[in-house]
Amino acid sequence: MENGIHSSVRTNHDRDSWTNGVNGGAVKHEISDKGKNLVAHDMTNGSSGAVMDVDSEPRGALAMAVQSSMDDLPDEIQRITADILPLGLILSRLAQFSHSTLMDQIDKLASKPLPQNMANGGASYQFTGAEDTSQESLDKKVFLLKTLQDLHTRWVKALVITEWSKKAEKVSRLIDIRAHLATKLGQFEQVFWDLITVKRELQWAKVPSPDLKTALEVLSTGEVSWMPDLGYLEPPALTVEEKETWIDNINTVLSVRLTLDEHEKIPLAFRDYTINSGRVTFRVEGEFEVDLTIGDEDPQKQFWFIDFRFLFNPAPAELSEPLRMGLEAKVNLILSTDGLVGCYKFLHEFVLTQKITEFCRQAVELSRGRWIDTLSVERLNRAMAIQYWVNRPHSQGSKSWIILGVNANNGPDGLPDPKRPSCLSLRWFRDNKEVKDCDIGFDVKSISTEDLLTTVVARHIEYLLNTIYSKLLIKPRFAQRQAELSLEISREEPSDSALSMQLFDQENITVKVDGMTGTFSMLPQKPRILDGQRKLNSSPNPVEEGPTLLEQLRCWYTMTDLSSRARSIGWTVVGSRGPITTDELKPMVQSGSQSREPFQTLWLRKNGWSPLWFIIMTMSLGGDQWWLVELSPQKPTAQPGSQPGLHSAQQGLRMKLFTKIPMAPNQMTLSDDFFQTLTVYVSGMISQITDLRELHSKKMGYTTRAMASSSLPRQIKMPTIFVRLSDMLQPENGRVSAPWAKEYVPIVFRGLQGPDDQDGSDNVMVPARRDARIKVIAEARLAVANNAKFRHLKGSMDHDVAFDSRTGQFVLRVRADMGTPVVDLLGQRIRSLERLVDFVEAIRVAGTNVVAQSVTLREVVFTYQNTPEAAPTLANAPQRPSQAWRVRVDLASSKGIDISLEMGNPHEAVIDYLKQAANSASFPMLPSWLVTTLPMFRGLRHIENTWDALSAKSNAKFEVFHKALNWATLHFVLPGKTERAVSFDIKALTRKGKAQWCITRSDPPRATNDMIDDILAQKVWSFQGNGIKGLMTSAAADPNTGIEKLLEMINAAVSSILRAPPQQQNQNAPEAAMGIIPPHPQQTPPQQPQQPPQVLHQSLAQSSQARAQAQARAQQAIARQHQQQQQSQVHQRGGGMPNNSAPAVITID
C-alpha cells in the first residue's frame, strides 16, 4: 500500500498496549487540553535550562514558609495521578526482566560453539589455570559483559529513582504546581489566539457603505458616466440550427480525434466512452464518469473538464461548488500536461480516496451505533484501520483488525503497471498475526462497511469453529462416529455459524460466536452449560483449549445426568474417584481405545451386586468405553468397618479382572430400558465369569459359542457355555453314571429375577427395591440318548424342570444369587435329575408290576404289586386296590428323600429302612425291591393278623423285628405254664444267581429233643416244591412264589404247638437249652442294629425276569448227617451271622 502502509511494514495499530516496555495492560493517557504538551517535557533536571536540586532543603524560616505553602495548596490545583506507577512494581518488573535476560543469555552461551581444543570430546585438553584466549571464549565474554553492562545501567537508574522516591511527596506537589502553571499558560495563549481569530473573522462581517451617487445616476440615466466604454460589439445571437451545427461539428471533431489521434493514448479504463452534445463522456464502471470537450480543432490541444459524477453508492449526487472548482482546475492542469492518461490516474486515485473516506465514515457511525464498544476506527492517511471485538472476554492480549488502503500494483521493477491500475486492498490481522492468502471479497460499487465487517467476522468465526471442529474430528470418538459432530458455516450471517457436538443420549451442545462482540455462546442455556460457556470465554486461547474445554463439559454433563438418573433407579454411584487410582486404569483404557487421551471415569454398581464388582464408564476424546471390573478383596490389615465401595485404594484394593462391555453409541441413553438392559447384560457377564472361573478351578472341560437367545432383549448377545456332562456328574463312591444323556450340556443365560418374583416367571427387569438381591436365571438343556425310556414323563416336571418329549430334552432352569456359580446348582440339579432318571429306569425295568402315576423332580408317585400273571398295565389303567399299593416319593424334602405309604401297606413296618435306602445309592433299586419283597411282607402281615386273633383268646404273642431291609426276625411267644419262645431269621440270599429268602431258627442253644424242631423238620424243613426248598434245618423260598407259602407253613407249625402239651425235658438240662424263656413282666425285643441299610443284590432287579421261568424241582432230601454241613455253607455264601450281628452285605455286580 501507499503512504507507509506497505505489507512489509508493521503497523502501529496496537501501540496503545505497551506499558513500560512490556506488552501488558494498557495505561490510558489523559490529555485534557492543548497545554499538556508542556507537562510532558522532561522534568528530571528541571525545565528551561534550570537545575532543580531535589536533595537540597530550604533553611530556616524560608524552609518553613516553603513547607507551609506546599502543604496548603489551593483547591484549584489538581493532583496529578495519571501515569504514576508504584516503585515496587517498577523494581519487580526490573527483577523479572533481569532474571529472564540472564536465563536467555545462559541458553545462548550454551548454544555457542566450544573452543577447538575442547570440541568433539578431545581427551588431550587439560586445564592449566591460564586464561582462555580462544576466539570462542572471548566472544562469550564480550557477549556476557554487554549484558551485564545493560543490566547495570538499568539498576543504576532504578537506584536514582529510589533516591528520588524519598522526596516523592514534595516532588509530587511541585509537579502539581508546575502542571497548574503550565495549564494556565496554555489557557492564556489559547485566549490570545482566539481574540486574533475573532478579529480576523470580523472583517467579513462588516457591511460596506452604499454608493448612493452611482446608484442614483444609474437609476435616472441608465448609464454611468465615469465608467469607460471599451467599444466592444456584441455578436449576434446564435439560432437553434447554428447551435446544433456547432455541436455536431464538435462531436465529429471529438470522434475523429479519439479515433485517429488519441487512439493509442486512451487508457484502457477510458475505452468505454460516448460522444454527445459536444462532449465526450468517459465511464469507469464502479468509479466515476467525467465529461470532457475540446476548445480547438487542433488535435495537439488539450481536452477541457466539463463535469464529474461518482458511480458508486453511497456518494454525493453533485459536487459542492468549491470542490468542483478545485477539481476542474486540477483536471485541466493535468490534461494540459499528461493528457487523458494523467486525467484517469488522478480521478481514479481521487475516487479511491473518496471510497476509503466513505468506508471510514460508515465505520465511525457503526462504532457509535449498533457496534458500539466493539469497534475502534482509525484513519491512516489514505488508509483506514478497524479493530473489531475490542472488548471480547477471551484471547486477552491479542487483537484483530483490518486495514483498508490502496494497493499500487507496481510491477516487479517497482514502477506502475498500466495494465494493473491501483485498487483498494484489504489486510486482515487476526489475533496479532496477518492472515496471508485470504481472499476476502468486498463490494466497491455499493460501499457498506457493515457488510465488510460481517464478511471478516464470518471468516474469523469460521476459523474459530472450524479449528475446534478439525481438532475434535481427528479424535477417535468422532473419527469412528461414536458421537455426532457437525459444523454449519454461514458467511452471510456470522451468528448462524454453529458447531454442534453430541453430549449424551440425544442431548447436543451448540457453540456459536456473537458477530459483534466475539463472545462464545452455548445452547441449551442450562447451568452446567453456562459454566462451560464462562470457561470458554475466559480462555486465553479458545482455539487450542476449546476442544479440551468442550470435552470436559461433556464429561461433566454426562456424569451429572448419568449419576442422577442411575441413583433414581437403584444404582450406586461411587463417583469419578473410584476405589483404585487413575494410573491403575490407564493400561486398561489404553488397551481398549489405542489412544492416550486424558479420560474421566464414572464408577457405578447395581444394588444387589457384590461390593467388589463395578461398571466403569471412561470418557475421553479417544472414545467412551464401558468396563466391567472386579477388584481383589481387601488386605487382612484392612479395618473391619471399611467399605470397599468407597475410596479405599489405601485399603489394598487392586484390579483383579476387567473386560470391555460392547456398547453401541446409539444404545447409550438415559431411559429405563438402557439401564435395565445394562443390568441384565452385565449381571449375565458376572454370572458367566463366575461360572467359567468355577469350571476352571474344578478343571472341568468347557467351551463357549455365540448363540441367539429369544428370552433376552435383542441388544444383548450372551455366549452359551457348553460343559461336559461327565465332568458335572463326577463318579460318586466309585459309581460311574450311565450315558443316559448326550455329553455336552449348553448353559444359557436367560435373565434376572428379583425377590418379588415369587411365581418363578422370568423377569429380565431390575427389582425396584434398593436392597433387593438379584438372582440370575440360567437354563440348561440335556438331550437324552434314548427318548423311549422316558415315555412316562409328560411336560413340566417341576416349576423349573420340564421334559420335551418331542425333542427328547430336559430343560432345567436354575436361579442363583449374584456371585454364586450356577454350575454348582446346576450340577446338583442334574444329579437330582440323574437320580430321578435312574429311578424312572428302575420303574421301567421292574415291569408291569410297577406303574408310574406321576413323575416330577419333586415327587414320584407309583403303584406296585406282585402278580406274576398280571397283564401289562398303564398308568391310567384300573388297579386292584387289594393288590396295588401306592408309594409317594418326596424328592424335595429338606431332610432328604422322604417316602410315604398308604394305609395298610405291608411295607409300613420297614418305612424307616425304606427312607434310609432312598437316601443311599440303593435308591434306584427301590421299585424292584418293593415288588420282590411284597409277597414276604404280605405273608408277615397274614401271620400278624392270625396271631392277633390268637392273642385275643390266649397269651400267645407274635412280633416281627426288622433288622434291615433284607433281614427280619420272627418272634413267637407260646403260652403255657412256662412261656416258650420261638424265633426265626429271614434273610435274603443269593444262590446260583437267584435270589431266595432263607428262613432258619435263631433261638439260643436248645435241647436235642426239642419238640418244635421236630415239628419244623417234619412239616417245613423237609418240604420240597412250589418254590420252597427244605434244607433239613432251614428252608429257602422263591421271593415271588414260595415265600408266602413257606411263612404259612411256619405259622401253621408254630400254631400247632399251642394245641399240644409241652414235652417233658430233662430236668438236669438247663432251661435255656430247652428253648424255654423264663417268665418276665415284659419281654424286651432284641435291639436292632444302627448300621445304615445295605445295598441290595442286583439279582433282586433280575427277579422280575426270572419269576416267569419255571422253578426247578426240589432236590432229594439229603441225609441228616449232611444237614449241619449244608447249613454252614448257606451261612458262608449268604453272609449269615449269629443273632445280634450286623446284616449281611450283598454286593451288586
Stockholm file with secondary structure:
# STOCKHOLM 1.0

chainA/1-1149         MENGIHSSVRTNHDRDSWTNGVNGGAVKHEISDKGKNLVAHDMTNGSSGAVMDVDSEPRGALAMAVQSSMDDLPDEIQRITADILPLGLILSRLAQFSHSTLMDQIDKLASKPLPQNMANGGASYQFTGAEDTSQESLDKKVFLLKTLQDLHTRWVKALVITEWSKKAEKVSRLIDIRAHLATKLGQFEQVFWDLITVKRELQWAKVPSPDLKTALEVLSTGEVSWMPDLGYLEPPALTVEEKETWIDNINTVLSVRLTLDEHEKIPLAFRDYTINSGRVTFRVEGEFEVDLTIGDEDPQKQFWFIDFRFLFNPAPAELSEPLRMGLEAKVNLILSTDGLVGCYKFLHEFVLTQKITEFCRQAVELSRGRWIDTLSVERLNRAMAIQYWVNRPHSQGSKSWIILGVNANNGPDGLPDPKRPSCLSLRWFRDNKEVKDCDIGFDVKSISTEDLLTTVVARHIEYLLNTIYSKLLIKPRFAQRQAELSLEISREEPSDSALSMQLFDQENITVKVDGMTGTFSMLPQKPRILDGQRKLNSSPNPVEEGPTLLEQLRCWYTMTDLSSRARSIGWTVVGSRGPITTDELKPMVQSGSQSREPFQTLWLRKNGWSPLWFIIMTMSLGGDQWWLVELSPQKPTAQPGSQPGLHSAQQGLRMKLFTKIPMAPNQMTLSDDFFQTLTVYVSGMISQITDLRELHSKKMGYTTRAMASSSLPRQIKMPTIFVRLSDMLQPENGRVSAPWAKEYVPIVFRGLQGPDDQDGSDNVMVPARRDARIKVIAEARLAVANNAKFRHLKGSMDHDVAFDSRTGQFVLRVRADMGTPVVDLLGQRIRSLERLVDFVEAIRVAGTNVVAQSVTLREVVFTYQNTPEAAPTLANAPQRPSQAWRVRVDLASSKGIDISLEMGNPHEAVIDYLKQAANSASFPMLPSWLVTTLPMFRGLRHIENTWDALSAKSNAKFEVFHKALNWATLHFVLPGKTERAVSFDIKALTRKGKAQWCITRSDPPRATNDMIDDILAQKVWSFQGNGIKGLMTSAAADPNTGIEKLLEMINAAVSSILRAPPQQQNQNAPEAAMGIIPPHPQQTPPQQPQQPPQVLHQSLAQSSQARAQAQARAQQAIARQHQQQQQSQVHQRGGGMPNNSAPAVITID
#=GR chainA/1-1149 SS CCTTCCTTSCCCTTGGGCBTTBSSSCCCCCCCSTTHHHHTSCCTTCSTTCCCCSSCCCCHHHHHHHHHHHHSCCTTSCCCCTTCCCHHHHHHHHHHHHHHHHHHHHHHHHHSCCCTTTGGGCTTCCCCSSCCCCHHHHHHHHHHHHHHHHHHHHHHHHHHHHHHHTTHHHHHHHHHHHHHHHHHHHHHHHHHHHHHHHHHHGGGGCCCCCCHHHHHHHHHHSSCTTSCCCCCCCCCCCCHHHHHHHHHHHHHHHHHIIIIISTTTSCGGGGSEEEETTEEEEEETTTEEEEEEESSSCTTSCEEEEEEEECSBSCCSSCCHHHHHHHHHHHHHHHHHTHHHHHHHHHHHHHHHHHHHHHHHHHHHHHHTTTTTTEEEEEETTEEEEEECTTCSSSTTCCEEEEEEEECCBCTTSSBCTTSCCEEEEEEEETTEECTTCCCCCCSSBCCHHHHHHHHHHHHHHHHHHHHHHHHHTSHHHHTTSSCEEEECCSSCGGGCEEEEEEETTEEEEEEECTTTCCEEEESCCHHHHHHHHHHHTCSCHHHHHHHHHHHHHHHHHHHHHHHHHHHTTEEEEESSCSSCHHHHHHHHHHHHSCCCCCEEEEEEETTSCTTEEEEEEESTTCCEEEEEEECCCCTTSCTTCCTTSSCGGGTCCEEEEEEECCCGGGCCSSHHHHHHHHHHHHHHHHHHHHHHHHHHTTCCEEEEECCCTTSCTTCCCEEEEEEHHHHSCCBTTBCCCCCBCSEEEEEEEEEECTTCTTCCCCCSCCSSTTCCCEEEEEEEEEBSCGGGGTTCCEESSSSEEEETTTTEEEEEEEEETTSCHHHHHHHHHHHHHHHHHHHHHHHHTGGGEEEEEECSSEEEEEECCCTTCCCCCTTSCCCTTTCEEEEEESSCTTSCEEEECTTCGGGGGHHHHHHHHTSTTGGGHHHHHHHHHHHHHHHHHHHHHHHHHHHHSSCEEEEEEEETTEEEEEEEECSSSCEEEEEEEEEEEETTEEEEEEEECCSCCCTTCHHHHHHHHHTTTCEETTEEECSSEEEECTTTTHHHHHHHHHHHHHHHTTSCCCCCCTTSCHHHHTBCCCCSSCCCCCCCCCCCCCCCHHHHHHHHHTTSCCCCCCCCCCGGGHHHHHHHHHHHHTCCCTTSCCCCCCCC
#=GC SS_cons          CCTTCCTTSCCCTTGGGCBTTBSSSCCCCCCCSTTHHHHTSCCTTCSTTCCCCSSCCCCHHHHHHHHHHHHSCCTTSCCCCTTCCCHHHHHHHHHHHHHHHHHHHHHHHHHSCCCTTTGGGCTTCCCCSSCCCCHHHHHHHHHHHHHHHHHHHHHHHHHHHHHHHTTHHHHHHHHHHHHHHHHHHHHHHHHHHHHHHHHHHGGGGCCCCCCHHHHHHHHHHSSCTTSCCCCCCCCCCCCHHHHHHHHHHHHHHHHHIIIIISTTTSCGGGGSEEEETTEEEEEETTTEEEEEEESSSCTTSCEEEEEEEECSBSCCSSCCHHHHHHHHHHHHHHHHHTHHHHHHHHHHHHHHHHHHHHHHHHHHHHHHTTTTTTEEEEEETTEEEEEECTTCSSSTTCCEEEEEEEECCBCTTSSBCTTSCCEEEEEEEETTEECTTCCCCCCSSBCCHHHHHHHHHHHHHHHHHHHHHHHHHTSHHHHTTSSCEEEECCSSCGGGCEEEEEEETTEEEEEEECTTTCCEEEESCCHHHHHHHHHHHTCSCHHHHHHHHHHHHHHHHHHHHHHHHHHHTTEEEEESSCSSCHHHHHHHHHHHHSCCCCCEEEEEEETTSCTTEEEEEEESTTCCEEEEEEECCCCTTSCTTCCTTSSCGGGTCCEEEEEEECCCGGGCCSSHHHHHHHHHHHHHHHHHHHHHHHHHHTTCCEEEEECCCTTSCTTCCCEEEEEEHHHHSCCBTTBCCCCCBCSEEEEEEEEEECTTCTTCCCCCSCCSSTTCCCEEEEEEEEEBSCGGGGTTCCEESSSSEEEETTTTEEEEEEEEETTSCHHHHHHHHHHHHHHHHHHHHHHHHTGGGEEEEEECSSEEEEEECCCTTCCCCCTTSCCCTTTCEEEEEESSCTTSCEEEECTTCGGGGGHHHHHHHHTSTTGGGHHHHHHHHHHHHHHHHHHHHHHHHHHHHSSCEEEEEEEETTEEEEEEEECSSSCEEEEEEEEEEEETTEEEEEEEECCSCCCTTCHHHHHHHHHTTTCEETTEEECSSEEEECTTTTHHHHHHHHHHHHHHHTTSCCCCCCTTSCHHHHTBCCCCSSCCCCCCCCCCCCCCCHHHHHHHHHTTSCCCCCCCCCCGGGHHHHHHHHHHHHTCCCTTSCCCCCCCC
//
